[in-house]
Amino acid sequence: MKRLLPLALFAAVTASMPLATAQAETAVLAGGCFWCVESDLEKLPGVRDVVSGYAGGETQNPTYKNYERGGHREAVKVDFDETKISYADLIGIFLRTVDVTDAGGQFCDRGHAYSTAIYPLDETQAKQAKAEIAKAEKVLGSKIVTPVEAPAVFWPAEDYHQGYYKSQVRTLTRFGYVTRADAYKGYRKGCGRDAQVKAVWGGEAYKGVHKAGS
């Protein structure tokens, strides 16, 4: 997979595009296991691509072996068509796919690296994200701990992480010698992700996501 530009450079490039062609938008979100967030958000109409990676830390060119030590979170970069889905709607849906009451990680994955966050590209996105959080808090009836952080450079993860949840490549895992897709399903169920999201959100869980939890 071709390495993508860090988000700061991506913003500079897209800012120079003619308005008539600037339909693509970008969101950077952290929701625990990036395989899971990629799987959920790729199902949304208008989402063009979701890339797994790292964001929010202090180190350059983080890898899966050292991103946590550098203060990064697992994150995704979502490229979407704003004529089909708005940034605000994307944020509202994303919040309903994670445990927004847990500041210590997500599900069985603990620590800052797996905690939730929103990394807005600019002040407009920041205001929209905060507004969606306020709306979601009224629906949830409790405080949402997912922070809206400062803009951050996004670093794509290694190739084998991209599309892991649907990969038919076989690999040796704790579930045996299985496809990555099957290993992902076993991990997601064992980690209790879907069960906890439903416990937190009730009927709002995965609202807007096609075939949630798959």
C-alpha positions as CSV (number, residue, x, y, z in Angstrom):
1,M,0.0,0.0,0.0
2,K,1.4,3.4,-0.9
3,R,2.4,5.4,2.1
4,L,0.1,8.4,2.7
5,L,1.2,11.9,3.6
6,P,1.2,12.9,7.2
7,L,-2.1,14.7,8.0
8,A,-0.4,18.1,8.3
9,L,0.9,17.8,4.7
10,F,-2.4,16.4,3.5
11,A,-4.2,19.4,4.9
12,A,-1.9,21.8,3.0
13,V,-2.5,19.9,-0.3
14,T,-6.3,19.8,0.0
15,A,-6.4,23.4,1.0
16,S,-5.0,24.4,-2.4
17,M,-7.6,22.4,-4.4
18,P,-10.2,24.3,-6.5
19,L,-13.5,24.6,-4.6
20,A,-15.4,22.8,-7.4
21,T,-13.4,19.6,-6.8
22,A,-13.0,19.8,-3.0
23,Q,-15.7,17.3,-2.1
24,A,-13.4,14.9,-0.2
25,E,-13.0,15.5,3.5
26,T,-10.8,13.8,6.1
27,A,-11.4,12.8,9.7
28,V,-8.9,11.4,12.2
29,L,-10.5,9.3,15.0
30,A,-9.2,7.0,17.8
31,G,-11.5,4.3,19.0
32,G,-9.4,1.6,20.5
33,C,-8.4,-1.3,18.1
34,F,-8.0,0.3,14.7
35,W,-9.0,-2.8,12.9
36,C,-12.4,-2.5,14.6
37,V,-12.9,1.2,13.8
38,E,-11.8,0.6,10.2
39,S,-14.3,-2.2,9.9
40,D,-17.2,-0.2,11.3
41,L,-16.6,3.1,9.5
42,E,-15.9,1.5,6.1
43,K,-19.5,0.5,6.0
44,L,-20.8,4.0,6.0
45,P,-22.3,5.4,2.7
46,G,-20.0,8.2,1.5
47,V,-16.8,6.8,3.2
48,R,-14.2,6.3,0.5
49,D,-11.4,4.9,2.5
50,V,-10.3,4.2,6.1
51,V,-6.6,3.8,6.9
52,S,-5.3,2.4,10.2
53,G,-2.5,4.2,11.9
54,Y,-1.2,6.2,14.8
55,A,-1.8,9.8,16.0
56,G,-1.3,12.1,18.9
57,G,2.2,11.2,20.1
58,E,5.5,12.9,20.1
59,T,7.6,10.5,18.0
60,Q,8.2,10.6,14.3
61,N,7.4,7.5,12.1
62,P,5.9,5.3,14.8
63,T,5.6,1.6,14.3
64,Y,3.4,-1.1,15.9
65,K,6.3,-2.0,18.1
66,N,6.9,1.5,19.5
67,Y,3.9,3.8,18.9
68,E,2.6,3.3,22.5
69,R,6.0,4.4,24.0
70,G,5.8,7.5,21.8
71,G,2.5,8.5,23.3
72,H,0.4,7.7,20.2
73,R,-3.1,6.3,20.1
74,E,-4.3,3.7,17.6
75,A,-6.3,5.8,15.1
76,V,-7.8,5.8,11.7
77,K,-7.9,8.4,8.9
78,V,-11.3,8.5,7.2
79,D,-11.6,9.9,3.7
80,F,-15.3,10.7,2.9
81,D,-17.4,12.5,0.4
82,E,-19.0,15.5,2.2
83,T,-21.9,15.5,-0.4
84,K,-23.0,12.1,1.0
85,I,-22.0,12.2,4.6
86,S,-21.1,15.2,6.7
87,Y,-18.3,15.4,9.2
88,A,-20.8,16.0,12.0
89,D,-22.8,12.9,11.1
90,L,-19.6,10.9,10.9
91,I,-18.7,12.0,14.4
92,G,-22.2,11.2,15.7
93,I,-22.0,7.7,14.3
94,F,-18.4,7.1,15.5
95,L,-19.4,8.0,19.1
96,R,-22.0,5.3,19.0
97,T,-19.4,2.6,18.0
98,V,-17.2,3.0,21.1
99,D,-17.5,3.1,24.9
100,V,-17.4,6.9,25.4
101,T,-17.6,6.5,29.2
102,D,-14.2,4.7,29.4
103,A,-11.1,6.9,29.6
104,G,-8.7,4.1,30.4
105,G,-8.8,2.3,27.1
106,Q,-11.4,0.3,25.2
107,F,-12.9,-3.1,26.2
108,C,-10.1,-5.6,26.9
109,D,-7.4,-3.2,25.5
110,R,-6.2,-1.0,28.3
111,G,-4.1,2.1,28.4
112,H,-3.8,5.5,26.6
113,A,-2.9,3.9,23.3
114,Y,-6.4,2.4,23.1
115,S,-8.4,5.3,24.5
116,T,-10.8,7.2,22.4
117,A,-10.2,10.7,20.9
118,I,-11.2,13.0,18.0
119,Y,-8.4,14.8,16.2
120,P,-10.0,17.7,14.2
121,L,-8.3,19.0,11.1
122,D,-9.3,22.6,11.8
123,E,-11.4,24.8,14.1
124,T,-14.6,24.1,12.1
125,Q,-14.2,20.4,12.7
126,A,-13.4,21.0,16.3
127,K,-16.6,23.0,16.9
128,Q,-18.7,20.3,15.1
129,A,-17.1,17.5,17.1
130,K,-17.8,19.3,20.4
131,A,-21.4,19.9,19.3
132,E,-21.9,16.3,18.4
133,I,-20.5,15.2,21.8
134,A,-22.9,17.6,23.5
135,K,-25.8,16.1,21.6
136,A,-24.7,12.6,22.3
137,E,-24.4,13.3,26.0
138,K,-28.1,14.4,26.1
139,V,-29.0,11.1,24.4
140,L,-26.8,9.0,26.7
141,G,-27.7,10.8,29.8
142,S,-24.1,10.8,31.1
143,K,-20.7,12.5,30.6
144,I,-18.7,11.5,27.5
145,V,-15.0,11.3,28.2
146,T,-13.8,11.2,24.5
147,P,-11.7,14.3,24.1
148,V,-11.4,16.6,21.2
149,E,-7.7,17.0,20.8
150,A,-5.5,19.4,19.0
151,P,-4.7,18.6,15.3
152,A,-2.2,15.8,15.0
153,V,0.0,14.2,12.4
154,F,-1.5,10.9,11.2
155,W,1.0,8.1,10.5
156,P,-0.3,5.1,8.6
157,A,0.3,1.7,10.2
158,E,2.2,-1.1,8.5
159,D,0.7,-2.7,5.4
160,Y,-0.5,-5.9,7.1
161,H,-2.8,-3.9,9.4
162,Q,-4.7,-2.3,6.5
163,G,-7.9,-4.2,5.8
164,Y,-6.9,-6.8,8.4
165,Y,-10.6,-7.5,9.3
166,K,-11.3,-8.7,5.8
167,S,-8.0,-10.2,4.8
168,Q,-8.0,-13.8,3.6
169,V,-4.2,-14.2,4.3
170,R,-3.7,-17.0,6.7
171,T,-1.6,-16.5,9.8
172,L,-0.8,-18.3,13.0
173,T,-2.7,-16.8,15.9
174,R,-4.1,-17.8,19.3
175,F,-7.2,-19.0,17.4
176,G,-5.0,-21.3,15.3
177,Y,-3.8,-21.1,11.7
178,V,-6.7,-19.1,10.3
179,T,-7.4,-16.2,8.0
180,R,-6.8,-12.7,9.4
181,A,-10.5,-12.1,9.0
182,D,-11.4,-15.0,11.2
183,A,-8.7,-14.0,13.7
184,Y,-10.2,-10.5,13.8
185,K,-13.7,-11.9,14.4
186,G,-12.5,-14.0,17.3
187,Y,-10.6,-11.1,18.8
188,R,-13.6,-8.7,18.5
189,K,-16.0,-11.1,20.1
190,G,-13.5,-12.2,22.8
191,C,-12.7,-8.6,23.7
192,G,-16.4,-7.9,24.3
193,R,-16.5,-4.8,22.0
194,D,-20.0,-5.2,20.6
195,A,-21.5,-6.3,23.9
196,Q,-20.1,-3.3,25.8
197,V,-21.1,-0.8,23.2
198,K,-24.7,-2.1,23.3
199,A,-24.6,-2.0,27.1
200,V,-23.5,1.6,27.0
201,W,-25.7,2.9,24.2
202,G,-28.7,0.5,24.1
203,G,-30.8,1.1,21.0
204,E,-28.4,3.9,19.9
205,A,-25.5,1.4,19.6
206,Y,-24.0,1.4,16.0
207,K,-26.8,3.6,14.8
208,G,-26.1,4.4,11.2
209,V,-23.6,1.5,10.7
210,H,-24.6,-1.1,8.2
211,K,-24.2,-4.7,9.6
212,A,-22.8,-3.4,12.9
213,G,-20.4,-5.7,14.7
214,S,-19.4,-7.8,11.7
